Amino acid sequence: MKIACVQMDVALADVQSNIAKVIEHIRACADNGANLVVFPECALTGYGYAVLEHCQGFATKPEQYAEIQKTVDETNTYCVVGTMESGGDVVKNVARFFSPQAPNQLYVKTHLPFMGADRFTTPGDALPLFETPWGSIGILICYDLRFPEATRTMVLNGADLILVPTNWPVGADVSADHIAIARAAENRVFVATCNRVGDESGFTFFGRSKIIGIDGAVLSAATDAEQVIYAEIDLVHARKKRRIVIPGEYETDLIEDRRPDLYSHE
């Protein structure tokens, strides 16, 4: 499959403008042969809200996704789009997983830092997988990646690829440059991070999105500007957890060699 990560700037509280930009990118990526297009965290709404009322006022609702779904159907392309969603008094930081000719699905951010809109959101309580013709995909949003248990749980449940829509600002460099690579290598799973760029509410987002192979090798990487990166990956490789360097002499298996009996704590 060919994956695209759209590293873009986002207009705070201008949902229609952001939706139009997302649709334009889906079409362009599809024209370039992408099967799956990934957008940043809060790509439709922006992230730097100062009060709950603003989060609620500018959060999206499912009926606003009709044009994105139509574009996905017409291009036969899968995509993942980050946004803030509201329902009643609750606001959630979510990623919508769009599939052609099928209802879109939802992942809700499960680990919340005390910053931006996440100060006012309600965390999710599940780590679902999303099925595609190429394999199983998990989604983590930004700060979720800092917790190794989340990635490992998805891999144990069969994830071949972990998508990470994110809003990493200056100060979170280690996540982009090291942690994402570590998560791929320690689980022998593909990882694709899609950060945003630009300035918003005192935050500067630095980009550096990456598509990473199962051995931690960076297959494609972005700079600090608006950019679309691509990579062709075969998810079958993520199912081969045993690494054989010298048959019978040098072999490792990061799943079978675990010792869960040692990992409990009091």
N, C-alpha and C positions, 0 to 999 in steps of 0.2 A: 504494500500500500504506500501511497505517497501522502505525507502529512505536511501541513503548512501551519506555521505559527505567525499570527498577524500582530506584530509589535506596533501599537498605534497610540496616539494621544487620544484623550477622551474629554468631551465637553461636560463639565459638571452641571447637572440638573437640566440637560438638554437631550432628553431621551430620543426625540424624533431625529435630531441631527446624528446622534450616535447610531441609531438603527439604520439610517440611510448609509452611513459609512460602512457598517458591518455588511449590509447587503452588497454594496459595491465590491468589497473585498472578497466575499464568497464567490461572486461571479468571476472575478479576476483569477482567484486561486483555482477555481474549477477549470477555467480556460487553460491554466498551466498544468492541468492534470492531477490536481490534489483530490484525494478521496475524503480527507478529513481536514477541517479547518478549525484552528483553535484561536480564541480571542482572550484578552486579559480579564482579570477579575474586575467586576463592576464596569464592564465595557459599555453598558447601556446607560448607566446612571452617574458614573463618577463615584468617588469614595470619600472625599474630604468634607463630610457633613459635620456641623458643629453641635447640632441639637437633634433630638429624636423627631421633632415635628417636621424638620426638613427632610429627614430620611423617609418619613411616611408620605410626605407630600410629593416627592419625586421618585419614589419606588415604583417599579413596573408591576403590571398585572398580566396574567397569562393571555388575555385577549389582545395585548399589544404585540404579540409575537407572530401574528398572521402573515405579515410580509416576509419575515425571516423564514417561516415554514414554507411559504410559497416558493421562495428562492431555492431552498434546499430541495424541494420536490422537483423543480424545473432543472436544476443542475445535477441531480442525483448525487449530492454531496452531503456528507455528515458534517456537523459542526457543533462546537461547544462555545457558549457565550455566557460571560459572567454578568450579573446584575444584582441590584437590591430588589427584593420583592416584599410587598406588604400584604397582610391579610388581617383585617380587624386592627387590633392594637399592636400586632406583632410584625416586626421587620426581620427579614432573613437575608444573609449574604449567600447567594446561590450561583450555581452554574446550570444552565439549561443545555441538555443534550438533544440535539435535533437530528432525526433520522428521516430519510426520504420516505414519503407515503406512510408515515406512522406518527402517532402522538409523540410530542417531545417529553423528555423525562427530566428528573430533577435530582441534583445533589445539593445538600445544604452544608455549608461550612461548619465543621465540627469543633474546631479549636479557635478561640477568639482572643486576639491580643487587645490590650486597652489602648486603642488608637483609632482615629477616623470614625467611620460609620460603625465599625465593629463594637464600639462602646455601647451601641444601642440595639444590637441585634440579638436574636435568640439562636443558640447553636443547634445544629442538627444532631441526630442520634443514630445515624446509620452510615455504613460505608458500602454503598451498592456498587455493583458492576453493571456495565452496559454492553450488550452484545452487538457485534457487527459481523459482516461476512468474513472479516480477517481474524477476529479473535475478541477476547474480553478486555474491556477498557475500564479502568478506575479513574476517578477524579478526586484530586485534593486541591484546596484553594489556599494559596499563599502560606500562611502560618501553619497550616496543617502539615506541611512537609517537614517542619522542625521536629515532629514526633515520629520516631522510626517505627513505632508500633502500628501506625496507620498504614504505611506502605506495606509493611510485612504482612499485616492481616489481609490486605487486598491480594497480595501475591499468593498467600496460602489458600485463598479462595479462588485462585485461577486467573488473576489479572496478568495480561501480557504487556500492557502499556499503561502507564500512569500519566495522565494529563494534569498540568498544574497551571491553571489561570492564576495570575498573581498581580499584585500592586506592590512590588518591592521598592521602597524608597531608599535614598541614601542612608546608610547605616545597616542595611540588610544585605550587604555585599556577599557575606559568607554563604547565604542561601543560594544565590545565583552561581557563585564561583566554585563552591565546594560541596555543599550539602546535597544539591540535586544530583551531582555526579556520584556521590557516595551512595545515595539511595538506589541508583541504577546498579552500581557495581555490587553492593552488598546483597541484592536480591536477584541479580541477573534478569532485570526487567528493563524494558524501554521506558524512558522518562522524557516528556516534552514539557518545558516550562515556557509560558507566554506572559512576559511582563509588559507593562505599559511604559510610556515615556511622557515627558512634559512636566509642568509645574501645576500644583493644585493645592490651595488652602495651606500653604506652608510646606508641602511635601514636594520633593523633586524625585521623580521616578527615573531610574537609570537604565532601563532596558536590559540588555545582555541575556535575552531569551536563548534557550538551547534545546536541541534535540539530541538525546544521549543514547548510545547503544548499551547493550546488556553488560559489556565489560567496562563501562565507564568512559568509553571513548566519545568525544564530542563530535557528532556527525554534521551538525550545522549550528552556527552561533551568530547572533546579531550584535550590532554595535549599540550605542546609546541613542540612536535616532530612530524615527519611524522606518520600519523595515519588515519585509515578509521573508521568513526563512523556510526552506523546504528540505525534506530528506525522504528517501525511499527506504522502508524498513520491512522486514519479514517477521511477523510476530511469532512464527513457528519457533524461531531461535530462542525466544523467552521461555519456552516450555522445556528446554534442555538445561536443567539446573546442574547437572554433573559436568564438571570441566575436567577433561582428560588431556593433560600435558604430555605425560609419558605413560602409555597404557600399562597398568599393573604396578607402576612405580610412583607416579605423581598424579593423583586424582583428588578433586575436592567437590563437595556438594553442599552448597550453602543452605539447603533446606534439610536434607537428610542428616547432615552432620550437627545439627542443632542439639542442645541439651535443655529442653524445656523444664526438666526436673530441677534444674539449678536456678531458674530465673524467677522464682517466686520471691516475695519480700514480705516482711512482717510490719 
